[in-house]
Amino acid sequence: MFWYFVKLLILLPLVGGMAFGALWLWRKYQPGMMVGQSDRSLKVLEALPMGTFGKLAVVEFEGKKILLSVTRGKIEKIAEGDPYRAR
């Protein structure tokens, strides 16, 4: 019984740390946000989480910046900006 508790005290923080590290890496390097989008016609410039399942995303397509609302079931265009306008 003693060895069971020893293994539990060693393995439980190890498994918890690995889960935390995997979640941190997934959030840092989400699919679609990786470097190397320079040769694509559609670029994800920025994404901001909004709540549990929603995101606001700014994408660039054919020289225009488009603000999108992304949820589980739908993607909607909110606004379109002119990239040549003064900031």
N, CA, C and O atoms as CSV, one atom per row, in Angstrom:
chain,resi,resn,atom,element,x,y,z
A,1,MET,N,N,0.813,-1.189,0.000
A,1,MET,CA,C,0.000,0.000,0.000
A,1,MET,C,C,0.861,1.259,0.000
A,1,MET,O,O,0.490,2.281,-0.576
A,2,PHE,N,N,2.007,1.167,0.652
A,2,PHE,CA,C,2.918,2.311,0.726
A,2,PHE,C,C,3.420,2.696,-0.665
A,2,PHE,O,O,3.490,3.878,-1.001
A,3,TRP,N,N,3.772,1.681,-1.478
A,3,TRP,CA,C,4.294,1.978,-2.821
A,3,TRP,C,C,3.235,2.592,-3.732
A,3,TRP,O,O,3.560,3.359,-4.638
A,4,TYR,N,N,1.988,2.259,-3.495
A,4,TYR,CA,C,0.900,2.861,-4.258
A,4,TYR,C,C,0.885,4.376,-4.041
A,4,TYR,O,O,0.766,5.134,-5.004
A,5,PHE,N,N,1.002,4.816,-2.810
A,5,PHE,CA,C,1.000,6.249,-2.517
A,5,PHE,C,C,2.263,6.943,-3.031
A,5,PHE,O,O,2.212,8.100,-3.447
A,6,VAL,N,N,3.381,6.244,-3.002
A,6,VAL,CA,C,4.624,6.812,-3.541
A,6,VAL,C,C,4.481,7.041,-5.045
A,6,VAL,O,O,4.823,8.109,-5.552
A,7,LYS,N,N,3.976,6.037,-5.749
A,7,LYS,CA,C,3.767,6.184,-7.198
A,7,LYS,C,C,2.752,7.280,-7.490
A,7,LYS,O,O,2.930,8.053,-8.432
A,8,LEU,N,N,1.707,7.354,-6.707
A,8,LEU,CA,C,0.676,8.376,-6.888
A,8,LEU,C,C,1.269,9.772,-6.710
A,8,LEU,O,O,0.972,10.674,-7.493
A,9,LEU,N,N,2.094,9.955,-5.700
A,9,LEU,CA,C,2.706,11.263,-5.452
A,9,LEU,C,C,3.716,11.654,-6.531
A,9,LEU,O,O,3.960,12.841,-6.748
A,10,ILE,N,N,4.294,10.682,-7.197
A,10,ILE,CA,C,5.253,10.973,-8.268
A,10,ILE,C,C,4.535,11.164,-9.606
A,10,ILE,O,O,4.814,12.123,-10.327
A,11,LEU,N,N,3.622,10.265,-9.938
A,11,LEU,CA,C,3.006,10.280,-11.261
A,11,LEU,C,C,1.893,11.319,-11.421
A,11,LEU,O,O,1.705,11.848,-12.517
A,12,LEU,N,N,1.165,11.614,-10.371
A,12,LEU,CA,C,0.069,12.572,-10.492
A,12,LEU,C,C,0.558,13.967,-10.909
A,12,LEU,O,O,-0.011,14.535,-11.841
A,13,PRO,N,N,1.581,14.547,-10.267
A,13,PRO,CA,C,2.078,15.846,-10.754
A,13,PRO,C,C,2.709,15.755,-12.146
A,13,PRO,O,O,2.643,16.711,-12.917
A,14,LEU,N,N,3.316,14.619,-12.468
A,14,LEU,CA,C,3.915,14.441,-13.788
A,14,LEU,C,C,2.842,14.455,-14.883
A,14,LEU,O,O,2.997,15.143,-15.893
A,15,VAL,N,N,1.773,13.711,-14.690
A,15,VAL,CA,C,0.689,13.672,-15.673
A,15,VAL,C,C,-0.007,15.036,-15.748
A,15,VAL,O,O,-0.339,15.500,-16.839
A,16,GLY,N,N,-0.226,15.671,-14.613
A,16,GLY,CA,C,-0.831,17.005,-14.605
A,16,GLY,C,C,0.034,18.021,-15.334
A,16,GLY,O,O,-0.486,18.850,-16.081
A,17,GLY,N,N,1.330,17.970,-15.132
A,17,GLY,CA,C,2.248,18.876,-15.838
A,17,GLY,C,C,2.264,18.629,-17.335
A,17,GLY,O,O,2.329,19.574,-18.121
A,18,MET,N,N,2.205,17.375,-17.735
A,18,MET,CA,C,2.168,17.067,-19.167
A,18,MET,C,C,0.870,17.556,-19.797
A,18,MET,O,O,0.882,18.055,-20.923
A,19,ALA,N,N,-0.251,17.420,-19.088
A,19,ALA,CA,C,-1.531,17.909,-19.614
A,19,ALA,C,C,-1.502,19.430,-19.730
A,19,ALA,O,O,-1.940,19.986,-20.737
A,20,PHE,N,N,-0.993,20.097,-18.712
A,20,PHE,CA,C,-0.887,21.555,-18.754
A,20,PHE,C,C,0.021,21.997,-19.899
A,20,PHE,O,O,-0.309,22.943,-20.614
A,21,GLY,N,N,1.149,21.333,-20.080
A,21,GLY,CA,C,2.063,21.670,-21.165
A,21,GLY,C,C,1.448,21.447,-22.538
A,21,GLY,O,O,1.656,22.250,-23.448
A,22,ALA,N,N,0.697,20.371,-22.694
A,22,ALA,CA,C,0.043,20.101,-23.979
A,22,ALA,C,C,-1.009,21.160,-24.288
A,22,ALA,O,O,-1.101,21.615,-25.428
A,23,LEU,N,N,-1.795,21.557,-23.307
A,23,LEU,CA,C,-2.793,22.604,-23.520
A,23,LEU,C,C,-2.138,23.947,-23.819
A,23,LEU,O,O,-2.624,24.701,-24.662
A,24,TRP,N,N,-1.045,24.247,-23.137
A,24,TRP,CA,C,-0.332,25.505,-23.388
A,24,TRP,C,C,0.229,25.529,-24.812
A,24,TRP,O,O,0.129,26.545,-25.500
A,25,LEU,N,N,0.813,24.422,-25.253
A,25,LEU,CA,C,1.346,24.350,-26.616
A,25,LEU,C,C,0.242,24.437,-27.657
A,25,LEU,O,O,0.413,25.099,-28.681
A,26,TRP,N,N,-0.895,23.778,-27.414
A,26,TRP,CA,C,-2.004,23.828,-28.364
A,26,TRP,C,C,-2.528,25.247,-28.497
A,26,TRP,O,O,-2.828,25.697,-29.603
A,27,ARG,N,N,-2.639,25.953,-27.388
A,27,ARG,CA,C,-3.121,27.333,-27.456
A,27,ARG,C,C,-2.109,28.241,-28.137
A,27,ARG,O,O,-2.496,29.141,-28.883
A,28,LYS,N,N,-0.842,28.028,-27.900
A,28,LYS,CA,C,0.192,28.877,-28.492
A,28,LYS,C,C,0.314,28.642,-29.993
A,28,LYS,O,O,0.500,29.592,-30.753
A,29,TYR,N,N,0.213,27.402,-30.423
A,29,TYR,CA,C,0.373,27.062,-31.838
A,29,TYR,C,C,-0.906,26.454,-32.399
A,29,TYR,O,O,-0.895,25.325,-32.890
A,30,GLN,N,N,-2.001,27.191,-32.329
A,30,GLN,CA,C,-3.276,26.697,-32.848
A,30,GLN,C,C,-3.184,26.494,-34.349
A,30,GLN,O,O,-2.463,27.224,-35.029
A,31,PRO,N,N,-3.905,25.512,-34.876
A,31,PRO,CA,C,-3.923,25.308,-36.325
A,31,PRO,C,C,-4.442,26.549,-37.032
A,31,PRO,O,O,-5.424,27.155,-36.604
A,32,GLY,N,N,-3.782,26.918,-38.104
A,32,GLY,CA,C,-4.180,28.099,-38.858
A,32,GLY,C,C,-3.463,29.361,-38.422
A,32,GLY,O,O,-3.545,30.382,-39.105
A,33,MET,N,N,-2.762,29.314,-37.299
A,33,MET,CA,C,-2.074,30.498,-36.809
A,33,MET,C,C,-0.554,30.325,-36.902
A,33,MET,O,O,0.199,31.121,-36.341
A,34,MET,N,N,-0.122,29.313,-37.591
A,34,MET,CA,C,1.301,29.028,-37.691
A,34,MET,C,C,1.992,30.018,-38.635
A,34,MET,O,O,1.364,30.604,-39.517
A,35,VAL,N,N,3.280,30.184,-38.426
A,35,VAL,CA,C,4.084,31.018,-39.305
A,35,VAL,C,C,4.208,30.312,-40.649
A,35,VAL,O,O,4.168,29.082,-40.702
A,36,GLY,N,N,4.357,31.062,-41.728
A,36,GLY,CA,C,4.493,30.454,-43.036
A,36,GLY,C,C,3.274,30.688,-43.897
A,36,GLY,O,O,3.013,29.931,-44.832
A,37,GLN,N,N,2.529,31.729,-43.590
A,37,GLN,CA,C,1.353,32.033,-44.368
A,37,GLN,C,C,1.646,33.072,-45.444
A,37,GLN,O,O,0.712,33.592,-46.053
A,38,SER,N,N,2.895,33.386,-45.692
A,38,SER,CA,C,3.237,34.471,-46.605
A,38,SER,C,C,2.869,34.171,-48.055
A,38,SER,O,O,2.622,35.108,-48.814
A,39,ASP,N,N,2.822,32.912,-48.468
A,39,ASP,CA,C,2.517,32.584,-49.857
A,39,ASP,C,C,1.052,32.212,-50.082
A,39,ASP,O,O,0.704,31.739,-51.164
A,40,ARG,N,N,0.202,32.413,-49.102
A,40,ARG,CA,C,-1.208,32.062,-49.223
A,40,ARG,C,C,-2.028,33.282,-49.633
A,40,ARG,O,O,-1.648,34.416,-49.344
A,41,SER,N,N,-3.140,33.050,-50.301
A,41,SER,CA,C,-4.010,34.157,-50.695
A,41,SER,C,C,-4.910,34.593,-49.545
A,41,SER,O,O,-5.422,35.712,-49.555
A,42,LEU,N,N,-5.107,33.731,-48.562
A,42,LEU,CA,C,-5.896,34.055,-47.378
A,42,LEU,C,C,-4.984,33.971,-46.168
A,42,LEU,O,O,-4.370,32.934,-45.918
A,43,LYS,N,N,-4.892,35.066,-45.412
A,43,LYS,CA,C,-4.022,35.095,-44.240
A,43,LYS,C,C,-4.840,35.438,-43.011
A,43,LYS,O,O,-5.640,36.373,-43.032
A,44,VAL,N,N,-4.640,34.677,-41.933
A,44,VAL,CA,C,-5.254,34.996,-40.651
A,44,VAL,C,C,-4.298,35.947,-39.943
A,44,VAL,O,O,-3.214,35.545,-39.521
A,45,LEU,N,N,-4.700,37.204,-39.815
A,45,LEU,CA,C,-3.831,38.200,-39.204
A,45,LEU,C,C,-3.889,38.162,-37.690
A,45,LEU,O,O,-2.868,38.300,-37.016
A,46,GLU,N,N,-5.094,37.974,-37.157
A,46,GLU,CA,C,-5.258,37.968,-35.710
A,46,GLU,C,C,-6.554,37.254,-35.353
A,46,GLU,O,O,-7.521,37.295,-36.114
A,47,ALA,N,N,-6.572,36.606,-34.203
A,47,ALA,CA,C,-7.785,35.959,-33.703
A,47,ALA,C,C,-7.885,36.231,-32.215
A,47,ALA,O,O,-6.903,36.107,-31.482
A,48,LEU,N,N,-9.084,36.605,-31.772
A,48,LEU,CA,C,-9.319,36.945,-30.370
A,48,LEU,C,C,-10.464,36.087,-29.842
A,48,LEU,O,O,-11.582,36.172,-30.351
A,49,PRO,N,N,-10.199,35.253,-28.818
A,49,PRO,CA,C,-11.279,34.433,-28.261
A,49,PRO,C,C,-12.335,35.311,-27.600
A,49,PRO,O,O,-12.006,36.258,-26.885
A,50,MET,N,N,-13.605,34.991,-27.843
A,50,MET,CA,C,-14.730,35.715,-27.249
A,50,MET,C,C,-15.667,34.678,-26.629
A,50,MET,O,O,-16.521,34.123,-27.321
A,51,GLY,N,N,-15.519,34.423,-25.375
A,51,GLY,CA,C,-16.365,33.440,-24.715
A,51,GLY,C,C,-15.841,32.030,-24.908
A,51,GLY,O,O,-14.673,31.818,-25.234
A,52,THR,N,N,-16.728,31.074,-24.700
A,52,THR,CA,C,-16.324,29.671,-24.727
A,52,THR,C,C,-16.078,29.145,-26.131
A,52,THR,O,O,-15.081,28.464,-26.372
A,53,PHE,N,N,-16.981,29.456,-27.067
A,53,PHE,CA,C,-16.874,28.859,-28.387
A,53,PHE,C,C,-16.707,29.871,-29.514
A,53,PHE,O,O,-16.631,29.468,-30.674
A,54,GLY,N,N,-16.649,31.158,-29.224
A,54,GLY,CA,C,-16.591,32.156,-30.282
A,54,GLY,C,C,-15.241,32.831,-30.390
A,54,GLY,O,O,-14.466,32.867,-29.434
A,55,LYS,N,N,-14.972,33.366,-31.574
A,55,LYS,CA,C,-13.741,34.111,-31.832
A,55,LYS,C,C,-14.052,35.267,-32.759
A,55,LYS,O,O,-14.971,35.195,-33.574
A,56,LEU,N,N,-13.283,36.326,-32.631
A,56,LEU,CA,C,-13.245,37.369,-33.643
A,56,LEU,C,C,-11.935,37.174,-34.377
A,56,LEU,O,O,-10.887,37.011,-33.752
A,57,ALA,N,N,-11.988,37.191,-35.693
A,57,ALA,CA,C,-10.786,36.964,-36.486
A,57,ALA,C,C,-10.678,38.041,-37.556
A,57,ALA,O,O,-11.672,38.426,-38.173
A,58,VAL,N,N,-9.459,38.519,-37.765
A,58,VAL,CA,C,-9.178,39.440,-38.858
A,58,VAL,C,C,-8.388,38.653,-39.891
A,58,VAL,O,O,-7.308,38.137,-39.602
A,59,VAL,N,N,-8.940,38.564,-41.105
A,59,VAL,CA,C,-8.265,37.868,-42.185
A,59,VAL,C,C,-8.010,38.848,-43.323
A,59,VAL,O,O,-8.725,39.839,-43.478
A,60,GLU,N,N,-6.996,38.563,-44.106
A,60,GLU,CA,C,-6.696,39.374,-45.281
A,60,GLU,C,C,-6.913,38.515,-46.512
A,60,GLU,O,O,-6.359,37.422,-46.632
A,61,PHE,N,N,-7.736,39.029,-47.432
A,61,PHE,CA,C,-8.046,38.311,-48.653
A,61,PHE,C,C,-8.091,39.316,-49.793
A,61,PHE,O,O,-8.842,40.290,-49.740
A,62,GLU,N,N,-7.285,39.080,-50.827
A,62,GLU,CA,C,-7.183,39.948,-51.998
A,62,GLU,C,C,-6.951,41.405,-51.610
A,62,GLU,O,O,-7.556,42.311,-52.183
A,63,GLY,N,N,-6.082,41.623,-50.643
A,63,GLY,CA,C,-5.710,42.981,-50.242
A,63,GLY,C,C,-6.691,43.668,-49.322
A,63,GLY,O,O,-6.495,44.836,-48.989
A,64,LYS,N,N,-7.746,42.985,-48.897
A,64,LYS,CA,C,-8.734,43.587,-48.005
A,64,LYS,C,C,-8.703,42.874,-46.661
A,64,LYS,O,O,-8.520,41.658,-46.591
A,65,LYS,N,N,-8.883,43.638,-45.614
A,65,LYS,CA,C,-8.974,43.066,-44.284
A,65,LYS,C,C,-10.445,42.893,-43.944
A,65,LYS,O,O,-11.249,43.810,-44.115
A,66,ILE,N,N,-10.790,41.693,-43.454
A,66,ILE,CA,C,-12.175,41.355,-43.150
A,66,ILE,C,C,-12.246,40.885,-41.701
A,66,ILE,O,O,-11.475,40.025,-41.275
A,67,LEU,N,N,-13.197,41.472,-40.941
A,67,LEU,CA,C,-13.438,41.067,-39.561
A,67,LEU,C,C,-14.541,40.021,-39.562
A,67,LEU,O,O,-15.639,40.264,-40.063
A,68,LEU,N,N,-14.242,38.842,-38.992
A,68,LEU,CA,C,-15.182,37.721,-38.988
A,68,LEU,C,C,-15.551,37.333,-37.566
A,68,LEU,O,O,-14.730,37.405,-36.652
A,69,SER,N,N,-16.792,36.925,-37.399
A,69,SER,CA,C,-17.258,36.319,-36.165
A,69,SER,C,C,-17.312,34.815,-36.416
A,69,SER,O,O,-18.017,34.355,-37.313
A,70,VAL,N,N,-16.570,34.058,-35.626
A,70,VAL,CA,C,-16.476,32.610,-35.836
A,70,VAL,C,C,-17.029,31.907,-34.601
A,70,VAL,O,O,-16.540,32.109,-33.490
A,71,THR,N,N,-18.057,31.078,-34.805
A,71,THR,CA,C,-18.602,30.242,-33.743
A,71,THR,C,C,-18.594,28.799,-34.229
A,71,THR,O,O,-18.137,28.512,-35.335
A,72,ARG,N,N,-19.094,27.907,-33.408
A,72,ARG,CA,C,-19.103,26.491,-33.800
A,72,ARG,C,C,-19.894,26.241,-35.063
A,72,ARG,O,O,-19.464,25.462,-35.913
A,73,GLY,N,N,-21.039,26.884,-35.207
A,73,GLY,CA,C,-21.916,26.567,-36.313
A,73,GLY,C,C,-21.925,27.565,-37.444
A,73,GLY,O,O,-22.559,27.317,-38.470
A,74,LYS,N,N,-21.228,28.713,-37.291
A,74,LYS,CA,C,-21.383,29.735,-38.312
A,74,LYS,C,C,-20.197,30.695,-38.324
A,74,LYS,O,O,-19.554,30.933,-37.301
A,75,ILE,N,N,-19.928,31.239,-39.511
A,75,ILE,CA,C,-18.924,32.281,-39.702
A,75,ILE,C,C,-19.621,33.447,-40.395
A,75,ILE,O,O,-20.217,33.282,-41.459
A,76,GLU,N,N,-19.539,34.627,-39.782
A,76,GLU,CA,C,-20.206,35.803,-40.340
A,76,GLU,C,C,-19.215,36.927,-40.545
A,76,GLU,O,O,-18.307,37.125,-39.737
A,77,LYS,N,N,-19.394,37.671,-41.643
A,77,LYS,CA,C,-18.580,38.853,-41.902
A,77,LYS,C,C,-19.193,40.014,-41.126
A,77,LYS,O,O,-20.373,40.321,-41.291
A,78,ILE,N,N,-18.394,40.654,-40.285
A,78,ILE,CA,C,-18.878,41.780,-39.490
A,78,ILE,C,C,-18.551,43.095,-40.179
A,78,ILE,O,O,-19.407,43.970,-40.310
A,79,ALA,N,N,-17.298,43.226,-40.619
A,79,ALA,CA,C,-16.881,44.479,-41.245
A,79,ALA,C,C,-15.767,44.194,-42.233
A,79,ALA,O,O,-15.099,43.161,-42.175
A,80,GLU,N,N,-15.589,45.136,-43.135
A,80,GLU,CA,C,-14.521,45.043,-44.128
A,80,GLU,C,C,-13.763,46.357,-44.101
A,80,GLU,O,O,-14.365,47.430,-44.152
A,81,GLY,N,N,-12.450,46.274,-44.022
A,81,GLY,CA,C,-11.636,47.475,-43.943
A,81,GLY,C,C,-10.785,47.658,-45.176
A,81,GLY,O,O,-10.502,46.709,-45.908
A,82,ASP,N,N,-10.380,48.900,-45.393
A,82,ASP,CA,C,-9.500,49.248,-46.504
A,82,ASP,C,C,-8.073,49.288,-45.967
A,82,ASP,O,O,-7.778,50.114,-45.104
A,83,PRO,N,N,-7.173,48.423,-46.447
A,83,PRO,CA,C,-5.815,48.386,-45.898
A,83,PRO,C,C,-4.991,49.614,-46.270
A,83,PRO,O,O,-3.940,49.854,-45.675
A,84,TYR,N,N,-5.453,50.395,-47.248
A,84,TYR,CA,C,-4.666,51.543,-47.701
A,84,TYR,C,C,-5.049,52.819,-46.967
A,84,TYR,O,O,-4.403,53.850,-47.155
A,85,ARG,N,N,-6.078,52.773,-46.142
A,85,ARG,CA,C,-6.508,53.943,-45.398
A,85,ARG,C,C,-5.504,54.235,-44.289
A,85,ARG,O,O,-4.930,53.310,-43.714
A,86,ALA,N,N,-5.286,55.521,-43.983
A,86,ALA,CA,C,-4.337,55.918,-42.934
A,86,ALA,C,C,-4.775,55.385,-41.588
A,86,ALA,O,O,-5.965,55.342,-41.276
A,87,ARG,N,N,-3.802,54.979,-40.798
A,87,ARG,CA,C,-4.122,54.415,-39.481
A,87,ARG,C,C,-4.015,55.474,-38.436
A,87,ARG,O,O,-4.245,55.204,-37.257
